[in-house]
Amino acid sequence: MTGEETFRRLTWDHVERLGIPPSPVRDAFFALAGYLDSHPKGGLLALASGAYRSLEKELAEFYRPRSPLELQVETLRAERELAAMLNTEFSPVKFAATDFEPTPQTPTDLGESLGYNDRGRAVRRLLRRGFPEHEKGALWSPLTPSQINYVKAHLASRR
């Protein structure tokens, strides 16, 4: 890391890139980053650094984008494992077309998916702050994956 680069800044970069929403796990990730920033040398540094790297890797895997087919396979696999563990049978999970919402293309769509009914105002306000190079007055659609992840990382869901 360079002079101004801190674990906290790296953590924000990671959270924004993956679109990790506010959660206790994300809070623990930031707490660990704060510990690493405040203790540049010490006995627990290697342990904390290893825990940080481990958590970073797990979060990247958990929040990576998945296709609808991957989601179905993971659900069916978990169902089978649970049935085997409990030695019982479950009725199969039925998937509807609405179970896999398309990627939001506009700030309004993204806001609605997060539970906001303000026609995308909260999303656009956040995007202007996070992407200042965007031409003022230009449309935000279609949204890029990095813009969607940035909003999900910084705007709490109302659902």
Contacts in CASP RR format, 6 or more apart in sequence:
PFRMAT RR
TARGET T0000
AUTHOR 0000-0000-0000
METHOD contacts of the structure
MODEL  1
MTGEETFRRLTWDHVERLGIPPSPVRDAFFALAGYLDSHPKGGLLALASG
AYRSLEKELAEFYRPRSPLELQVETLRAERELAAMLNTEFSPVKFAATDF
EPTPQTPTDLGESLGYNDRGRAVRRLLRRGFPEHEKGALWSPLTPSQINY
VKAHLASRR
1 7 0 8 1.000
1 10 0 8 1.000
6 33 0 8 1.000
6 37 0 8 1.000
7 32 0 8 1.000
7 33 0 8 1.000
7 34 0 8 1.000
7 36 0 8 1.000
7 37 0 8 1.000
7 52 0 8 1.000
8 30 0 8 1.000
8 33 0 8 1.000
8 34 0 8 1.000
8 37 0 8 1.000
10 33 0 8 1.000
11 29 0 8 1.000
11 30 0 8 1.000
11 33 0 8 1.000
14 20 0 8 1.000
14 56 0 8 1.000
14 59 0 8 1.000
14 60 0 8 1.000
15 26 0 8 1.000
15 29 0 8 1.000
15 153 0 8 1.000
16 146 0 8 1.000
16 149 0 8 1.000
16 150 0 8 1.000
16 153 0 8 1.000
16 154 0 8 1.000
17 146 0 8 1.000
17 149 0 8 1.000
18 59 0 8 1.000
18 60 0 8 1.000
18 63 0 8 1.000
18 64 0 8 1.000
18 149 0 8 1.000
18 153 0 8 1.000
19 63 0 8 1.000
19 148 0 8 1.000
19 149 0 8 1.000
19 150 0 8 1.000
19 152 0 8 1.000
19 153 0 8 1.000
20 26 0 8 1.000
20 29 0 8 1.000
20 59 0 8 1.000
20 63 0 8 1.000
20 152 0 8 1.000
20 153 0 8 1.000
21 152 0 8 1.000
21 153 0 8 1.000
21 156 0 8 1.000
21 157 0 8 1.000
22 156 0 8 1.000
25 55 0 8 1.000
25 59 0 8 1.000
28 55 0 8 1.000
29 52 0 8 1.000
29 55 0 8 1.000
29 56 0 8 1.000
29 59 0 8 1.000
32 48 0 8 1.000
32 51 0 8 1.000
32 52 0 8 1.000
32 55 0 8 1.000
33 52 0 8 1.000
35 48 0 8 1.000
36 45 0 8 1.000
36 48 0 8 1.000
36 49 0 8 1.000
36 52 0 8 1.000
39 45 0 8 1.000
39 48 0 8 1.000
65 145 0 8 1.000
66 74 0 8 1.000
68 99 0 8 1.000
68 100 0 8 1.000
71 99 0 8 1.000
71 100 0 8 1.000
72 95 0 8 1.000
75 93 0 8 1.000
75 95 0 8 1.000
76 92 0 8 1.000
76 93 0 8 1.000
79 90 0 8 1.000
79 92 0 8 1.000
79 93 0 8 1.000
82 90 0 8 1.000
83 89 0 8 1.000
83 90 0 8 1.000
101 113 0 8 1.000
103 143 0 8 1.000
103 145 0 8 1.000
103 148 0 8 1.000
104 110 0 8 1.000
104 111 0 8 1.000
104 112 0 8 1.000
104 113 0 8 1.000
104 143 0 8 1.000
104 148 0 8 1.000
105 141 0 8 1.000
105 142 0 8 1.000
105 143 0 8 1.000
106 120 0 8 1.000
106 140 0 8 1.000
106 141 0 8 1.000
106 142 0 8 1.000
106 143 0 8 1.000
107 120 0 8 1.000
107 123 0 8 1.000
107 124 0 8 1.000
107 127 0 8 1.000
107 140 0 8 1.000
107 141 0 8 1.000
107 143 0 8 1.000
108 119 0 8 1.000
108 120 0 8 1.000
108 123 0 8 1.000
110 120 0 8 1.000
110 123 0 8 1.000
110 143 0 8 1.000
110 148 0 8 1.000
110 151 0 8 1.000
111 118 0 8 1.000
111 120 0 8 1.000
111 122 0 8 1.000
111 123 0 8 1.000
111 151 0 8 1.000
111 155 0 8 1.000
112 120 0 8 1.000
114 123 0 8 1.000
114 151 0 8 1.000
114 152 0 8 1.000
114 155 0 8 1.000
114 156 0 8 1.000
114 157 0 8 1.000
114 158 0 8 1.000
114 159 0 8 1.000
115 157 0 8 1.000
115 158 0 8 1.000
115 159 0 8 1.000
116 122 0 8 1.000
116 123 0 8 1.000
116 155 0 8 1.000
116 158 0 8 1.000
122 155 0 8 1.000
123 140 0 8 1.000
123 151 0 8 1.000
123 155 0 8 1.000
124 140 0 8 1.000
126 150 0 8 1.000
126 151 0 8 1.000
126 154 0 8 1.000
126 155 0 8 1.000
127 134 0 8 1.000
127 140 0 8 1.000
127 147 0 8 1.000
127 150 0 8 1.000
127 151 0 8 1.000
128 134 0 8 1.000
130 150 0 8 1.000
131 147 0 8 1.000
131 150 0 8 1.000
134 140 0 8 1.000
140 147 0 8 1.000
END
